[in-house]
Amino acid sequence: MLKRTAIAALLMAATVGANAQKPMNAPKGGKAISDELIGIFFEDISSSADGGLYAELLQNGSFEFNPSERDGWGAGTAWKSIRPGHSLGYAEVRKDGGIHPNNPTYMRLHTERVKEYYDYSGWKGFGLQNDGFDGISVKAGEKYDFSAFFRAKKNTVIRIALVEPQGWNKDPKLLAEATINANGNSWKKYSAMLTPSADCQKAALQILTQTVGDLDVDVISLMPQDTYKGHGLRKDLAQALADLQPKFMRFPGGCVVHGGGDGFWNTYRWKTTIGPKEQRRHLKNTWGYHQSMGLGYFEYFQFCEDLGMEPLPILPCGVSCQGTNGGWGMKTQAQDVVPMSEMDEWVQDALDLIEWANGDPATSKWAKMRADAGHPAPFNLKYLGIGNEEKITPEFNERFAYMYKKVMKAYPDIKIVGTAGPGSHPGNPDLENGWKLAEELEMPIIDEHYYEPNKYFLSSRQYDKYPRDRKTKVYLGEYAAKDKKLIDALAEGLYLLHVERNGDIVCMTSYAPLFARKNATNWNPDLIYFDNERPFLTCSYYVQQMFGQSSGQYYYGDCVSFEGDAAGVQQPQQDVHYGQSVILNVKTRRLYVKLVNAGADAKKANINLGRFSVKKMAKKTTLTGKPDQENNFDQQPIVPVKEEVKAQKKFSLDLEPYSMVMLEYQL
C-alpha cells in the first residue's frame, strides 16, 4: 500500500493539474473577441485531394477520366497495357452493366494467351499498370491495402504486383505481390495486402490475368494502412494541418462549389459524395482535372472531428460563377441562375445536409446514412455557408434570400455564412450590395475575399473603420499576399494583428489556397506545397501556425508600446509596418504576446504584463530572415526558432528587422 504522505502528494499533484486547466476570469482592460479566428479553407485546387490529402495512391482507379476534363484524357488515362512473357490480349472500355450509374465506366481485359516459354523469368500475363501520381511512393515493411471489383464468367487467376520498373523490355523489380481468384457473373470486391520489401519512390502497380478469357475490372485502389487516425487521409499532410491548430475548416470550395466555368451540370452536390466509394459520382474539377470524390463530405466532416475543427460546408444556391466559360472578360459578367421554380431542390439539399450531420438515425433517413457509414453520433454542425463569391446581382439576392429564409425557418440555430462577392474592397459594388443584403436579412456572418500584393497588407487596416454596431460578423474566407517570401508572410501577420484588434467584428479567417502539388499547381502562392514524399511549409504557414496556436477570448491592446510612438497608440496603425497583439485564453489559462516587425529597422517594444499572474518561465518563438527569402522545394531557410526564457512582467524587447516573435505564458 502507498504511504499516507505519498497519497497526499498524488492528490496534491492531481489538484495542481486540475487547477492549471481551470478556466479563469479575464483581468480588466480586455476586449472580448472570437476564439475561432484562425481556420483553414480546403479547396480541391492544384491536386489537393486526389494525389494529395486523400491517401489513394492510384490515379483514375475507376476509369472515369474523360476529354471534358482535359484534352486527350479518357478511361485509359494513367493506365498502360502490359503483357510480359509473350502474353497476348487487349483492353476494352465498357459502359454496359457497370457497378453503379454514378460510376458506369469499366475495363474489360480480353486475355488470349498466357504461356511459359524457354525464356520464362517469372513474369507472364496480360493486364494493366498504374504509376500513380508521378510514381507511387512506398516504404519497406509498411502495409498497403489493394482492392478492386472483378467480374469473370469462369475462375480467373489474377496476379497483383507492386513493382519498381527497370526500363523498357526489362522485368521490373518485385516489391510485393498477391494472388486473387475471381469468379462469378456479378461484380464482387476483392482485396489483398501488399508489404513492400524495399523503399521506392517510383513504384507501379500491375494487375496481370493468368487465365485466358474475359475479366471485367473497376474501382481499383491502393491505400496505405497508415493514414491519419485511420480515416484515409495522407498522414504527413493531415499532420501539417493539425499543427496549425485550426478552429474550423471551410470546404469544398471555392469555385469548386458552383462548378466554376462549366455550368450547373458540373455543380458540386454533396449527396453524390457520400456512401460507398463505388457509388459516388465523379466530377470534373473546375481547375481542369478529375475529382474521384474519395474525399467526400463524410471524410471532410470526419477530419473536422479528428482535428477538433468546426465544419463549415459551403453549398451552391442556384447561381453560377460569373466567370463561366471566360465570362470574367465580359463587360456584363456571365452569371447564370436556375429558375425560381427549381429553387426548392437547392433548399432541400441544405436541409438534408443539416439532417445528415445532426439528425437522429432512428428518425431520419439522412442521419441513418451517416450512421451506416460508421458515425452514429451527430457531427454537431453549427455553421453553413450558402454561395461562394457570386456577383451580388438582383437574381442572386432573390435566390439567396429564398434559401436563407427556408433554412432559418427549419433550423434557426444554424449560423448561415453569406458572401460579399468576388473582391471585398471598399467601393466595390459587390461588397456594398452583399453587406446591404446581409443587413436586410440580419445574416450572422458574411464572407469577404481579397488577394493583394504585400503592400496592401502592410498598409491597410480596413476593419478599424467598420461600423461597430452591425449584427453581421465578418469571415475573411480567402486572402493572401501575392507571393510567398518572408516579407509577404510578415505582411499577413501584421494584418492579422489588426484583425485580432477587431476580433469583435471579424469572427473567422482562413488563408487560401491551402495546398498545391508539385508539377500540378493551378495557383500561387499556396500555404503548403507537397510532393509524394513530404510537405514543404512556406513562411506564411509558420505565421498562420503562430496565430493558430495563440487563440483566445480576450484582446489587450495597451500592454505593449513601441519607442517613438505617441502615448496610447496601439499598433499596427495604417501604413505602419510594425505592431503587436496580446491575447488571453481563459480556458487554457495562457497569455500570448505577438510582435511583428516588417520593416528594415529594429524596433524596441516596451511590454507591461502587470495585470497578469505569469509563471516563472515562458516560451519564445522567433521567425526571422531576409525579406526576399522563401521556402520552396529546393530550400527551406525560414523556420521558427523556439526557446524557453525567464518570464517577466515588465521589460523591453528588441525586435529585429523582418521578424515575428511570440511569447507564451502560463497563468
ABEGO torsion letter per residue (X at the ends): XBBAAAAAAAAAAAAAAAAAABBBBBBBGBBBBBAAABBBBBBBBGGABBGBABABABBGAAGABBAAABBGBBAABGBBBBBBGGBBEBBBBBABGBABAABABBBBBBBABBBBBAABAGBBEBEBBBAEBGEBBBBBGBBBBBBBBBBBABBBBBBBBBBBBAEBGBBBBBABBBBBBBBEABBBBBBBBBBBABBBAABBBBBBBABBEBBBBBGBBBBBABBBGGAGBBAAAAAAAAAAGBABBBOAOEAAAAGEAAEAAABBBAAAABEBAAABBBBBBAAGBBBAGABBAAAAAAAAAAAGBBBBBBBBAGBBBAABGGAAABABBBBBBBBAAAAAAAAAAAAAAAAAAABBAAABAAAAAAAAAGBABBAGBABBBBEBGBBBBAAAAAAAAAAAAAAAAABAABBBBBBAEBGBBBGBAAAAAAAAAAAAAGBABBBBBBBBBAAAAAABBAAAABBAABABBBBBABBBBABABAAAAAAAAAAAAAAAAAAAABABBBBOBABBBBGABABOBBABBBBAABBBBBAAAAAAAAAAAABBABBBAAABBBBGBBBGBBOBBBGBABBBBBBBBAAAGBBBBBBBBABABBBBBBBBAAABBBBABBBBBBBBEBAABBBBAABBABBBBBBBBBBBABBBBBBBBGBBBBBBBBX
